[in-house]
Amino acid sequence: MLDGDKQSSQMGEEQKAIIERAAKGDGTVSRADYEQAWANYRKCIVDRGWTDPTLKHLDGLYAAPPIDVEGLSDAQQHKLDEDLQYCSITYVTDLDQLYRTQVANPGLSSANYQLIVDCLKKNGVVGKDYTSDQLQDDLGDKLDLSDPAVQTCLVKYGYSANDARDESAYWKPLG
C-alpha cells in the first residue's frame, strides 16, 4: 500500500506512520491507532467546513454514515464529494482496510460474499442452507438492512449497510 501508487502518494503522514508502525511490529494495526485514524478523518471533515459526521459503529468497526444531501447545491455536493474523498484517502482508507481484514478476515479469504453468508448464519439471520448466490440476489432489497446483525456482517466485509428508511442515521453535512 505504500508502493508509490497514486492513492498512497495522497495518503497522509499520520496514516502512513500507523501502517509503517504495524509493518515494523507484529503486522497488526492497534485499536488505538484505528480510533485515532477515524478521529482524524472526522476532524478533517469539520476543518473543511462541514458538520461532524456521526460514524456508524458496528461490532468494533467504523463506517461513514449515509449522507442527506437535501438542500445542498450542485457546487456544495461537488465540494462535499471532493472533501470526503480527500479526508478518506488521507486518513483512513488503507488503514481501515487493513484493520477490517485483521479483525474480520484474518484468513485472508477473497470470498467476501461467502464471508458475509457465514456471518449471517452465525448471527441467526439466515438458515443453514443460505448461499452466496442468494445473498447477491437479496442485497438489492430483500435483506433487512434495519437489522443490526445484517449491518454488522456487511460492514465487517467492506459493504455499505445503510437502511434508507432510517432517516435519523443520515448525516446532514450543513447541520
Backbone bond lengths (Angstrom), bond angles and torsions (degrees), N, CA, C in turn:
res aa  C-N    CA-C-N  psi(-1)  N-CA   C-N-CA  omega(-1)  CA-C   N-CA-C  phi
1 M - - - 1.440 - - 1.515 111.92 -
2 L 1.290 117.13 -16.44 1.451 120.38 -179.91 1.530 111.08 -108.93
3 D 1.327 116.95 32.09 1.450 121.13 -172.17 1.516 114.56 -93.76
4 G 1.311 118.72 15.73 1.449 120.56 175.07 1.524 114.31 92.85
5 D 1.320 119.58 6.70 1.458 119.12 176.74 1.529 108.60 -68.95
6 K 1.328 116.59 168.79 1.461 120.94 -174.63 1.527 112.10 -56.65
7 Q 1.335 116.82 -44.47 1.457 119.62 -177.21 1.520 111.52 -64.88
8 S 1.342 118.18 -43.07 1.457 118.81 -178.80 1.522 110.95 -67.81
9 S 1.342 118.05 -27.01 1.461 119.07 177.34 1.521 110.77 -71.87
10 Q 1.327 117.59 -20.44 1.455 121.37 176.66 1.531 111.65 -93.01
11 M 1.314 116.65 -10.47 1.454 121.28 -179.06 1.530 109.30 -63.06
12 G 1.326 115.75 135.93 1.451 120.35 179.79 1.520 112.18 -71.14
13 E 1.305 115.32 158.53 1.469 121.42 -178.35 1.530 111.90 -60.75
14 E 1.348 117.02 -35.90 1.458 119.76 -179.82 1.532 111.16 -62.85
15 Q 1.343 115.79 -45.45 1.459 120.03 179.99 1.535 110.50 -66.02
16 K 1.327 116.54 -41.91 1.470 120.15 178.08 1.522 110.53 -59.82
17 A 1.323 116.13 -43.88 1.471 120.24 -177.83 1.532 110.99 -63.12
18 I 1.314 117.28 -40.25 1.465 121.09 179.28 1.526 109.95 -64.60
19 I 1.306 116.92 -45.92 1.471 120.83 -178.82 1.530 110.37 -66.06
20 E 1.315 116.82 -41.09 1.464 119.92 178.46 1.525 110.92 -65.48
21 R 1.328 117.09 -39.27 1.467 121.28 177.84 1.536 110.14 -62.50
22 A 1.318 116.18 -41.92 1.464 120.16 178.04 1.534 110.28 -64.19
23 A 1.321 116.29 -42.59 1.472 120.36 -178.96 1.525 111.58 -64.34
24 K 1.315 117.23 -36.70 1.473 120.98 -179.58 1.528 111.98 -79.62
25 G 1.308 116.69 -20.30 1.467 121.24 -179.39 1.519 110.26 -92.65
26 D 1.329 114.93 -128.91 1.465 119.58 -177.21 1.529 112.95 -92.48
27 G 1.330 116.61 9.02 1.453 120.57 176.89 1.513 114.75 87.47
28 T 1.328 117.39 5.04 1.456 119.76 -179.24 1.524 111.31 -115.05
29 V 1.316 114.15 150.72 1.459 121.90 174.76 1.519 106.72 -89.78
30 S 1.322 116.79 129.92 1.465 119.44 -179.32 1.526 110.62 -74.32
31 R 1.321 115.08 156.79 1.460 120.99 176.52 1.523 110.19 -60.33
32 A 1.318 116.68 -40.72 1.467 120.85 -179.81 1.530 110.88 -61.96
33 D 1.332 116.83 -41.83 1.461 119.87 178.69 1.530 110.93 -66.90
34 Y 1.315 116.95 -38.75 1.466 121.64 177.80 1.533 109.56 -61.74
35 E 1.323 116.34 -46.69 1.464 121.18 178.95 1.532 110.56 -61.13
36 Q 1.334 116.35 -43.81 1.461 120.51 -179.18 1.521 111.57 -63.97
37 A 1.316 117.33 -39.91 1.465 120.65 179.32 1.532 110.54 -60.82
38 W 1.318 116.71 -44.17 1.464 119.39 179.21 1.528 111.23 -69.43
39 A 1.323 118.42 -33.21 1.468 120.95 174.98 1.532 109.57 -64.50
40 N 1.331 116.50 -40.61 1.466 120.91 177.43 1.535 110.77 -62.93
41 Y 1.316 116.65 -40.67 1.466 121.68 177.78 1.528 110.08 -59.58
42 R 1.322 116.38 -49.09 1.463 120.37 -179.28 1.529 111.17 -61.79
43 K 1.323 116.70 -42.13 1.469 120.88 178.60 1.531 110.07 -62.39
44 C 1.307 116.77 -40.53 1.458 121.46 178.42 1.521 110.62 -59.05
45 I 1.329 116.73 -44.73 1.466 121.07 179.48 1.534 110.14 -61.38
46 V 1.323 116.19 -46.33 1.465 121.00 -179.66 1.534 110.25 -64.93
47 D 1.326 117.31 -42.28 1.470 121.26 179.63 1.528 112.20 -62.86
48 R 1.305 116.90 -21.49 1.464 121.31 178.82 1.529 111.80 -91.22
49 G 1.343 116.56 6.67 1.455 120.70 171.87 1.513 116.80 99.91
50 W 1.332 117.44 8.06 1.457 120.86 -179.33 1.529 109.87 -103.48
51 T 1.325 116.41 166.00 1.462 119.85 175.66 1.531 109.10 -71.09
52 D 1.300 115.40 162.47 1.467 121.68 -179.97 1.527 109.49 -72.25
53 P 1.333 117.63 117.06 1.463 118.82 -179.84 1.523 111.61 -72.99
54 T 1.321 116.43 132.71 1.460 120.83 174.44 1.523 107.04 -83.16
55 L 1.312 115.98 110.70 1.459 120.84 -177.54 1.513 110.92 -71.95
56 K 1.322 115.44 149.65 1.460 120.22 170.73 1.515 106.55 -77.03
57 H 1.315 116.87 136.25 1.457 122.04 -179.81 1.515 107.39 -125.75
58 L 1.327 115.34 107.35 1.458 120.30 -176.44 1.515 109.99 -129.15
59 D 1.316 116.05 117.21 1.457 122.07 175.45 1.528 112.68 52.81
60 G 1.329 115.52 41.78 1.456 120.54 177.13 1.512 115.58 84.25
61 L 1.318 117.55 1.71 1.461 121.47 179.90 1.519 109.98 -116.16
62 Y 1.316 115.20 149.37 1.452 120.77 178.47 1.520 110.29 -105.58
63 A 1.320 114.69 153.55 1.458 121.95 173.05 1.524 107.33 -147.15
64 A 1.319 115.12 146.42 1.456 119.52 176.09 1.522 108.67 -65.02
65 P 1.332 116.95 145.05 1.468 119.64 -178.65 1.525 110.85 -77.92
66 P 1.329 116.60 160.93 1.473 118.42 170.95 1.530 107.99 -65.45
67 I 1.316 116.43 155.15 1.463 121.04 -172.86 1.522 110.98 -113.29
68 D 1.323 115.42 134.53 1.458 122.36 173.35 1.525 106.74 -96.35
69 V 1.330 116.81 105.84 1.463 120.73 -177.21 1.529 112.26 -94.73
70 E 1.325 115.92 6.73 1.466 118.87 179.35 1.526 109.63 -58.46
71 G 1.337 114.99 133.21 1.455 120.54 179.41 1.520 114.14 89.02
72 L 1.314 117.71 -7.99 1.466 120.13 177.92 1.525 109.53 -88.14
73 S 1.309 116.08 136.62 1.463 119.85 175.58 1.523 108.95 -73.06
74 D 1.320 116.43 169.27 1.468 120.07 177.00 1.520 110.64 -59.51
75 A 1.322 116.65 -40.61 1.471 120.66 179.59 1.529 110.82 -64.69
76 Q 1.329 117.04 -41.24 1.460 120.47 177.89 1.523 111.04 -65.50
77 Q 1.320 117.28 -41.09 1.463 120.32 177.99 1.515 110.59 -62.71
78 H 1.313 117.15 -40.32 1.462 121.24 178.68 1.529 110.30 -63.73
79 K 1.335 115.93 -45.56 1.471 120.01 178.93 1.523 110.30 -63.23
80 L 1.334 117.08 -41.94 1.464 120.77 178.62 1.522 110.22 -60.00
81 D 1.325 117.08 -47.00 1.470 120.49 178.36 1.526 111.26 -57.38
82 E 1.319 116.50 -45.77 1.469 120.44 179.30 1.524 111.39 -63.31
83 D 1.326 116.47 -43.40 1.461 120.60 -178.89 1.530 111.47 -65.91
84 L 1.330 116.73 -42.22 1.463 119.93 178.69 1.522 110.90 -62.84
85 Q 1.327 116.20 -42.86 1.462 119.72 179.28 1.530 110.24 -64.27
86 Y 1.327 116.78 -44.93 1.463 120.10 179.77 1.532 110.74 -60.33
87 C 1.314 116.97 -50.12 1.463 120.55 -176.91 1.527 111.45 -64.30
88 S 1.318 116.14 -39.17 1.459 120.25 179.75 1.525 111.19 -65.34
89 I 1.331 117.16 -52.06 1.470 120.41 -178.64 1.524 110.37 -63.73
90 T 1.310 117.16 -39.27 1.460 120.82 -176.87 1.524 112.29 -68.51
91 Y 1.334 117.54 -39.92 1.460 119.76 -169.49 1.518 117.58 -113.31
92 V 1.341 119.27 -29.42 1.466 116.69 -170.91 1.526 118.70 -134.57
93 T 1.286 119.77 -21.53 1.468 120.14 -167.56 1.527 113.59 -52.30
94 D 1.308 117.88 -59.24 1.465 120.50 -176.58 1.524 112.04 -71.17
95 L 1.309 116.32 -40.45 1.457 120.65 -179.51 1.535 110.78 -64.45
96 D 1.326 116.75 -40.94 1.460 120.52 178.25 1.525 110.48 -62.13
97 Q 1.316 116.53 -42.77 1.463 120.19 178.96 1.526 110.91 -62.08
98 L 1.321 117.08 -43.01 1.470 120.87 178.21 1.529 111.17 -62.93
99 Y 1.319 116.26 -47.72 1.464 120.27 -177.51 1.529 110.81 -64.91
100 R 1.324 115.78 -45.32 1.465 121.29 179.72 1.531 110.00 -59.04
101 T 1.319 116.56 -41.56 1.466 120.92 178.92 1.521 110.96 -65.68
102 Q 1.323 116.71 -43.54 1.467 118.96 -177.02 1.515 112.62 -66.51
103 V 1.350 118.16 -32.37 1.458 118.71 -178.67 1.519 113.47 -93.23
104 A 1.334 117.91 -29.52 1.457 119.87 -174.40 1.528 114.01 -107.89
105 N 1.317 116.77 -19.33 1.459 119.42 -175.45 1.534 111.19 -144.30
106 P 1.329 117.26 56.00 1.469 118.99 -176.69 1.530 113.75 -63.39
107 G 1.331 116.93 -20.21 1.464 120.47 177.81 1.520 112.80 -81.46
108 L 1.324 116.51 -3.45 1.466 123.95 177.53 1.527 113.57 58.97
109 S 1.309 116.19 37.75 1.459 120.58 176.33 1.524 109.40 -66.84
110 S 1.314 116.30 140.80 1.463 120.61 176.54 1.532 111.22 -97.03
111 A 1.314 116.82 2.17 1.467 121.92 -178.82 1.534 109.62 -90.94
112 N 1.336 116.31 70.54 1.459 120.55 -174.40 1.523 113.39 -58.55
113 Y 1.324 117.41 -41.09 1.461 118.60 179.68 1.527 110.58 -62.12
114 Q 1.307 116.52 -40.03 1.463 119.20 179.50 1.526 110.49 -67.77
115 L 1.317 117.62 -36.64 1.462 120.90 176.75 1.529 110.26 -61.57
116 I 1.327 116.15 -42.08 1.468 120.11 178.03 1.521 110.15 -64.43
117 V 1.326 117.05 -44.33 1.468 121.12 178.71 1.522 110.05 -59.16
118 D 1.328 117.10 -46.21 1.465 120.52 179.15 1.521 110.83 -59.74
119 C 1.316 117.04 -40.99 1.464 121.84 178.18 1.525 110.59 -64.46
120 L 1.344 116.86 -44.78 1.469 120.82 179.35 1.527 110.92 -61.85
121 K 1.328 115.97 -40.56 1.473 119.87 177.57 1.523 110.25 -64.28
122 K 1.311 116.64 -46.63 1.470 121.92 -179.33 1.529 111.32 -58.22
123 N 1.325 115.92 -35.56 1.469 120.99 -179.08 1.523 113.12 -89.85
124 G 1.335 117.10 6.23 1.455 120.94 175.69 1.516 114.96 71.85
125 V 1.309 117.27 20.53 1.460 121.22 -178.07 1.527 111.32 -82.06
126 V 1.326 116.06 -35.45 1.466 121.44 -178.95 1.524 109.00 -128.49
127 G 1.316 115.16 164.33 1.463 120.72 179.74 1.518 112.27 -77.05
128 K 1.317 115.59 168.37 1.466 121.02 -175.61 1.521 113.18 -67.50
129 D 1.337 117.76 -17.31 1.464 121.47 -179.48 1.531 113.07 -94.09
130 Y 1.326 116.50 0.74 1.469 121.36 -178.62 1.525 109.46 -64.66
131 T 1.336 117.18 139.55 1.467 121.21 -175.19 1.533 111.78 -119.50
132 S 1.318 115.29 167.16 1.465 119.85 177.24 1.527 110.75 -67.24
133 D 1.325 118.30 -30.12 1.467 120.43 175.27 1.525 110.69 -63.81
134 Q 1.343 116.43 -41.43 1.461 119.86 177.25 1.524 110.32 -63.75
135 L 1.316 116.29 -40.76 1.461 119.88 179.07 1.519 110.30 -59.13
136 Q 1.310 117.16 -46.54 1.467 120.09 -179.28 1.524 111.00 -59.87
137 D 1.322 117.12 -37.57 1.465 120.61 176.64 1.527 111.11 -69.28
138 D 1.330 116.90 -36.86 1.463 121.99 -174.91 1.527 114.21 -80.82
139 L 1.321 118.37 -16.93 1.464 120.45 -176.68 1.521 112.46 -62.21
140 G 1.316 117.54 -28.01 1.455 120.38 -179.54 1.515 113.41 -63.54
141 D 1.335 116.41 -54.88 1.455 117.44 -175.41 1.523 114.98 -154.15
142 K 1.298 118.26 -4.42 1.464 119.75 -176.82 1.521 113.46 -89.89
143 L 1.301 117.63 -22.06 1.458 121.62 -178.84 1.528 109.19 -81.23
144 D 1.312 118.03 132.72 1.464 122.64 -177.08 1.529 110.06 -79.98
145 L 1.329 115.32 94.98 1.459 119.87 -177.79 1.526 113.31 -73.64
146 S 1.331 117.19 -4.92 1.462 118.88 174.86 1.530 110.96 -82.40
147 D 1.315 117.08 -12.71 1.463 122.55 -179.38 1.534 109.04 -78.90
148 P 1.344 117.77 118.41 1.463 120.37 -179.31 1.531 113.30 -56.94
149 A 1.325 117.51 -32.30 1.467 119.87 178.77 1.528 110.92 -66.67
150 V 1.321 116.69 -38.63 1.470 120.82 176.80 1.526 109.40 -66.52
151 Q 1.322 116.96 -46.34 1.462 120.68 179.23 1.525 110.62 -57.96
152 T 1.317 116.23 -45.01 1.462 120.84 -179.00 1.523 111.38 -60.43
153 C 1.316 116.79 -46.67 1.469 120.29 -178.49 1.524 111.01 -63.11
154 L 1.317 117.58 -38.85 1.459 120.12 179.36 1.528 111.11 -69.36
155 V 1.326 116.82 -46.96 1.466 120.60 -178.39 1.522 111.46 -62.88
156 K 1.326 117.40 -38.78 1.469 120.71 179.77 1.519 112.34 -53.90
157 Y 1.327 115.44 -34.33 1.455 119.44 -174.77 1.529 112.71 -110.57
158 G 1.339 114.81 23.52 1.454 120.52 168.58 1.515 116.91 83.95
159 Y 1.319 117.80 19.53 1.459 120.57 -179.92 1.516 110.52 -108.35
160 S 1.297 115.81 148.90 1.450 121.28 177.44 1.525 109.09 -69.14
161 A 1.310 115.28 139.95 1.467 120.28 -178.49 1.521 109.20 -131.96
162 N 1.318 116.00 57.81 1.449 120.11 -176.13 1.512 111.33 -99.08
163 D 1.314 115.60 125.64 1.452 122.39 176.38 1.527 107.22 -88.78
164 A 1.325 116.74 106.03 1.463 121.72 -176.31 1.526 112.29 -60.46
165 R 1.324 116.76 -20.85 1.469 119.99 -178.92 1.518 112.31 -79.45
166 D 1.329 118.16 -17.43 1.460 121.94 -176.71 1.525 109.86 -93.34
167 E 1.323 115.73 84.77 1.461 120.58 -176.90 1.521 112.83 -63.47
168 S 1.320 117.98 -25.52 1.470 120.69 -179.16 1.529 111.90 -69.79
169 A 1.325 117.34 -17.91 1.459 120.89 -179.17 1.528 112.32 -81.53
170 Y 1.317 116.79 -12.39 1.461 120.23 -176.45 1.523 111.16 -78.22
171 W 1.308 115.22 139.39 1.463 122.89 176.33 1.521 108.14 -88.07
172 K 1.309 115.58 131.02 1.464 121.64 176.89 1.537 107.25 -105.06
173 P 1.330 116.64 101.77 1.459 120.36 -172.25 1.532 115.10 -61.89
174 L 1.320 116.73 -22.23 1.473 119.55 178.58 1.532 112.18 -102.45
175 G 1.300 116.62 0.31 1.466 119.55 177.83 1.484 115.01 101.47
